[in-house]
Amino acid sequence: MTQMPPAEPQEESLGSLVAAATDQISTLVRAEIELAKSELRFDAKRAGVAAGLFGAAAFMAHLCLILASFAIAYGLVALGVWTWLAFTIVTVFYLVVAALFVYLGIRRLKGLTGMKRTLHSLKTLKSGESDLPVAAAPVPPTAGQVGSHREPVSRDL
């Protein structure tokens, strides 16, 4: 099959050039979307396998923690502590550690801002208002205003 030689740029109309560019752009966009999908599938599969391996490692570490707890409790028994007291000591230790983690987690949650700036920005965009102050002519500070934000120096040293 013979192809027709491309027309000279002077001979093509603006409409045909725009149509050709649109066709090429849509083909390029479709190809990029397919590439992104295949990469995402590959990455998702690898992330799933990694999550499974991390889960298995966490389970094994949990089993080790249980065995270590028994070892600590029986070590206390070997030192002369009653069996029930040794296991109670280990249990109370873990409860104290868990309570510490809860306390630290609550403190972290209290520090969340709840995306206040983003919500404010979205509200101003939705209402069509500008968040930026209207630029007024700069007013030079008066003698009483210069340095008014500073704290006075105390001479009591």
DAWO-V899471 format. One record per pair of residues at least 4 apart in sequence whose C-alpha atoms are under 8 Angstrom apart, sorted by sequence separation. I is the first residue (numbers start at 1). J is the second residue. If there is no record, write none. Layout:
BEGIN
I,J / I,J
END
This chain:
BEGIN
7,11 / 8,12 / 12,16 / 13,17 / 14,18 / 15,19 / 16,20 / 17,21 / 18,22 / 19,23 / 20,24 / 21,25 / 22,26 / 23,27 / 24,28 / 25,29 / 26,30 / 27,31 / 28,32 / 29,33 / 30,34 / 31,35 / 32,36 / 33,37 / 34,38 / 35,39 / 36,40 / 37,41 / 38,42 / 39,43 / 40,44 / 41,45 / 42,46 / 43,47 / 44,48 / 45,49 / 46,50 / 47,51 / 48,52 / 49,53 / 50,54 / 51,55 / 52,56 / 53,57 / 54,58 / 55,59 / 56,60 / 57,61 / 58,62 / 59,63 / 60,64 / 61,65 / 62,66 / 63,67 / 64,68 / 65,69 / 66,70 / 67,71 / 68,72 / 69,73 / 70,74 / 71,75 / 72,76 / 73,77 / 74,78 / 75,79 / 76,80 / 77,81 / 81,85 / 82,86 / 83,87 / 84,88 / 85,89 / 86,90 / 87,91 / 88,92 / 89,93 / 90,94 / 91,95 / 92,96 / 93,97 / 94,98 / 95,99 / 96,100 / 97,101 / 98,102 / 99,103 / 100,104 / 101,105 / 102,106 / 103,107 / 104,108 / 105,109 / 106,110 / 107,111 / 108,112 / 115,119 / 116,120 / 117,121 / 118,122 / 119,123 / 120,124 / 121,125 / 122,126 / 123,127 / 124,128 / 125,129 / 141,145 / 142,146 / 144,148 / 7,12 / 12,17 / 76,81 / 77,82 / 81,86 / 124,129 / 125,130 / 141,146 / 77,83 / 124,130 / 76,83 / 124,131 / 74,83 / 77,86 / 73,83 / 76,86 / 121,131 / 74,86 / 73,86 / 73,87 / 73,89 / 70,87 / 73,90 / 72,90 / 69,90
END
